Amino acid sequence: MLSNNLNDCCNIPLCYKLLQRTASLRLHPDRVPAEQKEEATRRFQILGKVYAVLSDEKQRAVYDETGMVDEDAEALQDGRDWLEYWQLLFKVRAGRDIEEFKSTYKNSEEELADVKAAYMNFKGDMDRIMESVLCVDYTDEPRIREMIERAIDSGEVPSYKAFVKESKQKMMSRRKRAEKEAKEAKKTIDELGLGGENDLQALIKRRNKEREKEMDNFFSHLEAKYGNTAKKGEKKTSGKKRKAEGTA
């Protein structure tokens, strides 16, 4: 059994961004310590199975119509190499690929949507917004702030006090933290003798360490919803039936 509602959690664009940001550093079984390989592989399998259903036209059509998942479907066979499947779907970005992504992402409609979503999620807290939006640092803040102000003026998002009344002291503290982190990252890079594309990888790794707890919570949530296996002999599982039973 995968879930009583796959669509609730597996927002495909969201999963893409999440793994793009973390897979090469934390989840890729080839890039974690030996003692973590089993856990990393299991997480890939969970995500792979969810995506396999929602990205398969026939499987998704059946699920949307009946609320049922065919455990015997080819897309969900246990013999499938889920790691290879996930790698094909979500190429691990590094170095030059990340730079190419940044060049198309910045000032795009996708970035604007992400900024507005972050603004709503964090109710105008710029500390959290700047931490969550892809490919930004403190030098991008005026640009991000302008995007939000335009959205407020047009009525697309509400005017949160945390944003419109943010103190200069809080702004300066955020900038000082960012500058300090950048200096520490540069020092680490210099000490390790990294150069070129590795510079970017080191910076990304540093930033992602600060988000490990958040990512752990996310995957715990995924596992709770989609990590179960079908009981022996079961061929299909009705999500709608399980939901009805749970509310009985």
N, C-alpha and C positions, 0 to 999 in steps of 0.2 A: 504494500500500500504506500502510495506517495503522499497523498494529502486529501483533506476534504475540500480544499480550494486552492489549486495551484496558482491561479491568477492573483490571489491576495498578496502573495509574496514575490513571485518572480516577475518583477517589472524588468523586462529584458534590457532596456537601456541602462537602468540603474545597476544591474548586475555587471554589465559590460564595463561601466566606469569603475565600479568597485574592484573588479579583478584586474583591470588595466592598471590600477593604482597599487595593488598589493600582491598580485600573483607571483611575479618574478622575485619578490623579496620574502614573502612569508608562506605562500601556499604551494608553489611549485615543488613537488617532491624531490626534484633533482637539486634544489637550492636550499634545502633545510638540513640540519644535522641528522645523523642516522636515526637517533631516537625519536625524531619527529616525522619521519617519512610515512609511517603508517597513518598517523593522524592527518597529514597533508593529503595523502591519497584518498582517504575517506571523504574529506571535504570536497575534493574534486568530483568524486563519485556522486555525492548528494546533488551538487549543482548540475552535474552533467545529466542526471536523470530528469531533473525538473526541466532543464532546457530542452532535453530530447523530446519531451511531450509537447511543450509549448511551441517548439520550432518545427515540428512535423505537422504538415497541413492536415493529414487524415487524423492523426492522433488528437490534435487540438479540436478539430471539428467534432469528433466523437465526445471528447470531454466537455466541450461547450454545450453540446446538445443533451447529453445524458448525465454529466457529472461523474462519469466512470472512467477508470484508467485500465487499459488492457495490459496486465502484467506480462503476457506472453508476446506482446508486440516486439517486432524485430528491433525497434529503437531502444527497448529496455532490456535486451538480453544480457545476462550476467557475464557472458563471455566477451562482451564488448570491451575494447581498450578505452576506458573513459578518459584516462589521461591524454591519450593521443587525440581523442575526439575533442576534448576541451582545448587542447593546444591549437587544433585546426580552427576552432570557432573564435578563440580569443588569443591572437598572436601576442606574445609577451613583448611589450614595447621597451626599447632601451636605446640610449644614445641618439643616433640620427633619427630613428623612428619617432622618438618622443619630440624632438625638435620639429619634425614635419607635422606631427599632430598639433603641437602648440601653435604653429603658424596658421593652421586652418581653424583652430578652435577659438583663439582670441578674437574678440569682436564679432563672433558669429551669432546666429540666432540660437544655436545650442547653448553657447555660453550665457547669453541673456536669459534663457529659460532656467538654466542652472542657478544663476545669481538670484533671480526672483524666487525660485523654490527655496534656496538657502535663506533668503530674507524672511520668507514666511515661516519656515521651519524653526528658525532661531529668533523669531519675533524682533528682528532688527538689531540683534547683537552683532556688531561688526567684528568682534574678536572671533566669534564662531563662524561667521560668514567667510572671513578671509582664510580661515583654516580649512574650510570645506570645499571651496570652489577650486576646480582644477587649474593648475598652471599659473597661479598668481603668487606674487610676493608683495611686500609693503609698497613697492613702487607702483603697483597697479591700483592701489586703494583709491586715488582720486577718480580713476576711470570707473571702477566698480561702484563707487558712491554716486557718480553721475548717472549711471545706468539705473540705480535704485530710485534716485530722485525723479528721473523722468517717468518711471513706472508709477510712482506716487502721484505725480502731477496729472497723469493720464487716468488715474483711478484704477489701474490694474492691480495695485496692492495697497493695503491700508497704511496709514502713517503711524508707525510704532514709535513710542516715546524713546525707547532705547536707541533708536537711530537718529531721530530728529533733534533730540535733546542730549546727545552724547557730548560729554565734556571734553575740552581740549586736553586735559590731563590724561584721560583714558586713551585718547588718540595717540598722544606722545608716548605713553607707556607701551602701547602696542608696537609703535615704530621702534622704540628702543629694544624691545624684546626681539623683534625681527632682525634688527641690525646686529645684535649680539649673537643670535643664532647663525647668521650668515658668516660672521667672523670666526666663530667656533668651527663651522663646517669647513671653511677655507683652511683653517689651521690643521684640521684633521686630514684634509686632502693633501696638504703639503707634507705632513708628517708621514703619510702612507705612500707618498710619491705617486699619487694618482694624477692622471692628466687626460686631456681630450674628453672623449665621451664618458670616461669614468667619473669625471667631475659631476656631471648631471646625475649619474647613478648614485653617487655618494650622498648628494643633497636629497634626493628622493628617499633614499634609505633612512636618512636621519629624520626626515619629516614623518615617515610612516611609522617609525618606532613610537612616536608620540601618540599614534592612533591605534596601537595594537589592541588596547582594551576595547575600544569601540568596535573593531573588527571581530574580536572574539565574541562579543555580545551578538553581533549580526549573525555569525555562523552558528552560534548556539540556538538562535531563533530559527534559522533555516533547518537545523538538524531536528529540532523539536517538531517542526511541521512536516518535514519531508524525509527524515532519516529512517523511518520505520520500514520494515520489510513485510511483504505479504505473508499471511499465515499459510502454512503448507497446505496445498490443495486448492487454494483460492486462485481464481483466474482473473476476476475483475473485482474492483472495489468501488462501491458507490459513495462518492463524497456527500451527495445530498442525503443519503440514508444515514451515514455516520453523523451528519450534522443534526438531523432530526432526532436520532437516538440520544445525542448529547444534551438536547434541550428538553428531553422527556422528563 
